[in-house]
Amino acid sequence: MAKVAFNNSKELSTKGLKRDLKKRTVRTLVWSVVLYGCETWTMKREVVDKLNAFEMWVWRRIEKVSWQDKKTNAELLAAVGELA
């Protein structure tokens, strides 16, 4: 459901928006859809892994980095400024 909503919103993949605006949009719109009702979820390891995979998919999609590129998740998170 969240991937479909993200793919329908082509504005996040265009060059017309600045990175900061894309990041704020992802944090406010995409994550609210993804995490809707998470208070009732049982956070099993597979759910956490799927959430992490989706997060990396979103950042790779915004930065236009293919999964075939030799770029680690840590490098990508550092590039978008999300490395905690």
Legacy VTK file of the C-alpha trace (Angstrom):
# vtk DataFile Version 3.0
C-alpha trace
ASCII
DATASET POLYDATA
POINTS 84 float
0.000 0.000 0.000
2.754 2.473 0.876
4.838 1.590 -2.191
1.818 2.166 -4.414
1.173 5.541 -2.811
4.845 6.475 -3.153
4.966 5.405 -6.802
1.823 7.392 -7.598
3.505 10.505 -6.235
6.080 11.153 -8.958
6.998 14.528 -7.448
9.388 12.885 -4.984
11.429 11.388 -7.830
11.768 14.541 -9.911
14.716 16.895 -9.934
12.524 19.952 -9.365
12.381 19.603 -5.594
15.238 20.128 -3.193
16.453 17.227 -1.086
15.320 18.835 2.181
11.761 19.176 0.905
11.763 15.563 -0.290
13.003 14.397 3.112
10.324 16.367 4.954
7.659 14.994 2.631
8.820 11.420 3.215
8.869 11.923 6.984
5.414 13.500 7.149
3.422 11.751 4.422
5.049 8.432 3.603
5.939 7.356 7.132
2.493 8.268 8.438
0.974 5.853 5.909
3.569 3.148 6.549
3.341 3.258 10.326
-0.428 3.684 10.567
-1.641 1.525 13.427
1.834 0.383 14.459
0.854 0.644 18.116
-1.159 -2.536 17.652
1.520 -4.454 15.759
3.595 -7.203 17.241
7.084 -6.087 16.264
8.617 -9.340 15.128
12.013 -9.430 13.463
10.460 -9.941 10.016
8.306 -6.807 10.393
11.315 -4.735 11.428
13.289 -6.090 8.463
10.478 -5.201 6.064
10.253 -1.676 7.480
14.018 -1.233 7.120
13.915 -2.572 3.564
11.095 -0.185 2.677
13.000 2.743 4.168
16.052 1.962 2.071
13.869 1.486 -1.013
12.404 4.970 -0.501
15.800 6.634 -0.076
17.253 4.792 -3.069
14.261 5.781 -5.162
14.552 9.453 -4.193
18.314 9.519 -4.815
17.931 7.475 -8.035
20.391 4.848 -6.855
19.857 1.434 -8.395
20.033 -1.689 -6.270
22.750 -2.866 -8.669
25.024 0.031 -7.774
27.745 -0.819 -5.302
26.474 1.547 -2.610
25.904 0.347 0.931
22.944 1.370 3.035
25.222 3.332 5.370
26.664 5.299 2.437
23.192 6.066 1.144
21.913 7.170 4.569
24.953 9.410 4.971
24.317 10.913 1.535
20.720 11.854 2.390
21.663 12.948 5.898
19.604 10.341 7.734
22.457 8.566 9.457
21.677 8.641 13.163
LINES 1 85
84 0 1 2 3 4 5 6 7 8 9 10 11 12 13 14 15 16 17 18 19 20 21 22 23 24 25 26 27 28 29 30 31 32 33 34 35 36 37 38 39 40 41 42 43 44 45 46 47 48 49 50 51 52 53 54 55 56 57 58 59 60 61 62 63 64 65 66 67 68 69 70 71 72 73 74 75 76 77 78 79 80 81 82 83
